[in-house]
Amino acid sequence: MMRIKFFVEELSAEEALYNLVPKIIGPGHSIKIYSFQGKHDLLNNLSNRLKALKRGFASDDRIVILIDEDREDCKALKGKLETIANASGFNSKSAVLPGTMFHVLNRIAVEELEAWFFGDMNALLNAFPKLPTSLREKASFRNPDGINGGTWEALERVLNKYGYYSGGIPKVELARAVSQHMNPQNNRSRSFQVFRDGLAEMVRTRHN
C-alpha cells in the first residue's frame, strides 16, 4: 500500500482531490491531504514540512504538491517547488530519469483549480443541471487553461447567469459538487492531464 500525502493551498483543492485521486490511482492506497491558508502560506511552510516528513519517511511514502499558477511564471514557480523538495532530501519527478521511482510530485494548476472544472464540461453540467449543454462547444472554454480574465471569474459569471450562487460562490461546496462527477480520463485541461499522468506514474514506479 502506498501512502500519499498531498499539500494543497486551500480547502477547495483538498475537497476536489479526495474525490479525484481514488479515480486516478485506484483502491488500496492511503491518501492524506493537508490544506494551507493560501499559496503563500504553503510556500512559506513547505520546506519545514518536508524536512519533518523526511525524518520518518518510509519506502512506500510519497508526496504530491499542488499549487495554482495564478498568472505567475509557471517555470519559475515549478523551479521553486523543485528546489525546496530537493533541498529537503527528496527526489522529485523532474530530478530522476523517466520511469524511475521518485518521492515528490510537484504540479501546478494553470491558472487555477477551476480550469480543471471547465476541462470536464460533463461534470459541470451534471453538478449544475440548469447550465445549457451548449457550453460544451463554446469557443472561449475550449482551452480551459487559457480562459481570458481568469477561470474563477469566468465560472462565477456562468453560474450566476443561470441562477446559481447569486450571493457568492462557496468554493469548497463548488469543488465537492463538480469533482464527484469528474472523469479523470476525459478532461481537456492540459495541466490536469499532467497532474493525472504524473500521479499515475508515481504509483506505477513505486518499486523501480
N, C-alpha and C positions, 0 to 999 in steps of 0.2 A: 504493500500500500504506500503510495506516495503522499507525503504531507506537504501541501502547498499553502504558503502564506502570501496573501495579496496586500499590497499597500496602495490605497487609493486616496484621492484628495477630498472626497466628501461622501456623505451618506447615500446620495442617489446612485453613485457608482457602485457602492457596496451592495445596494439593493439589486441593481441590474446584474452584477456578477454572480450573486447567489443563484439567480435563475439561469444565467447563460453558461457558466463554467461547466456544470454537470452535462450539459448538452454537447459540449466540445470534447471533454476528456472521458466521459462515460462514468459508470459507477466504480466503487471500490477505492476511492481516494478521499483523503481528508482535506477539507477546504476551510481556511480561516481567513477572514477579510478584515483588515484594520483600516478604518477611515480617519482622516485628519480634518483639521479645521481650515481646509482650503489648500491651494497649491503651495503657497509659501511655507505654511506650517509643515507640509510633507517634506519639502526640500530642506528646510532648516533642521529637521529632526531625523532625516533619513540615515545619515552617517552613524549616529549614535545607535539607532535601532538595529541597523545591520551588524554593527560591531557586537552588540549584545546578543544577537541571534547566532553569530559565528561561534561563540563560546560553547554552545550546546548543540551545534548543528550535526544532524545525523545524515547517513548516506542517502536516505530517501527523502530528505527535506529539500524543498525548492522555494524560491521567492519570485513573485511577479510584482513589478512596479508599474502602475498605470497612471498617467497624468495627462491633462489636457494641454494641447498646444497653445490655445488662447492667442493665436496670431503671433507667437514668438517665432524665432528662428528654430525650425524643427531640428536641424542638425546640431546646433549649439545646445539645445535642451537635452537631446539624446546623449550628446557628449558629456554633459554634466552628470547625468544619471550613470553612465558607464564609468566615469572617473570615481564616483562615490562607491559604486559596487566593487570595483577592482581594488580600490584603496582599503576597503573593508575586508579583503581577503577572499572574495568570491570570484569565480569565473562566470562572466556574463556571456550570453549567447554570441555577442559580437566579438568576443575575445578568443573564441575557440574555432576550430575547423568545422565546416558543415558536417552534420551527422554525429558530432562529438557531444558527449554529455556536458551540460552546463548547469549552473546553480541558480543564476539570476536571469530573468527575462525582463528587459526594460521596454515598455511600449508606450506610445503616445497616441491619444485620440485626437484626430485632426478634424475640425479645430476644437471640437468639444464632444462630449459623450452623445449629445443629441444628434450628431451626424450619423451615429450608428442606428438611431431610431429611424431617421429618414432613409437609411440604407435598406430597411426592411419595411416597405410600404404595406405589405400584407399584415404585419404585426400592428402597425399604426391603425389600419382600418378595422382590425379585429378588436383592438382596445377601445377605439372611438368610432362606433358604427355610423355616427352622423356625418363623418367625413366622406366626401364623394370619391368614388373609385377612379375618377379622372386624375386624381393626384398622382397615380402611378406613372402617368405619361407626361406630367408637367415638366417642361424643359428645365426650369430653374432648380428642380430637385433631382435631376438625373445623375449629377455628381455630388453626392452628399457631403464630401469633404471640401467642396468648393462653393457652397451656397453663399451668395453675396449677403453681406450685412450680419452674418452670424447665424449659426444653426439654432441656438436657443431662441433668438428673437424671431426667426422665421417660424419655428414650431409654435411659439406663443401666438403669433398672428393667425396661423392656420386654425389652431384650436379655438381661439376666441371668435373667429369668423363663423364657425359652425356650432357655436353655443357651448363651448367647454371653458371652464375656469375663467370666467369674466372678472373675478376678483383677484386674479393672480394664480400662477401655476405652482402647485406644491411639487417640488422636484422629486422628492422621494416617492410620492404616490404615482407620479408620472412614470418614473423609472420602473417601478414594480408592475404597473399596468401594461406597459409596452413589452418589457423584457420577457414576461411569461409567455408571450405569443411569438417571440422571435425564433427564427430558424437560422442557426449559425452558418449553414451551408448555402444560404440564399440571401446574401447581404451585399449591396452594391458599394458600400463604403470600403475604400482600399485600406484605410487604417484599421478597420475592423478585421478585414481579411488577414492582415499582417499579424494582428493580435491573435486571432483564431489559429492561424497556422503555426505561430511560434509556440503557443501553448500546447498544441497537439504534438509538436516535435519534442517539447520538453518531456512529455510523458513517454514518447516512443524511445527516446535515447537515454532512459534512466539508468541503464546498465552498460552502455557503450564505453 
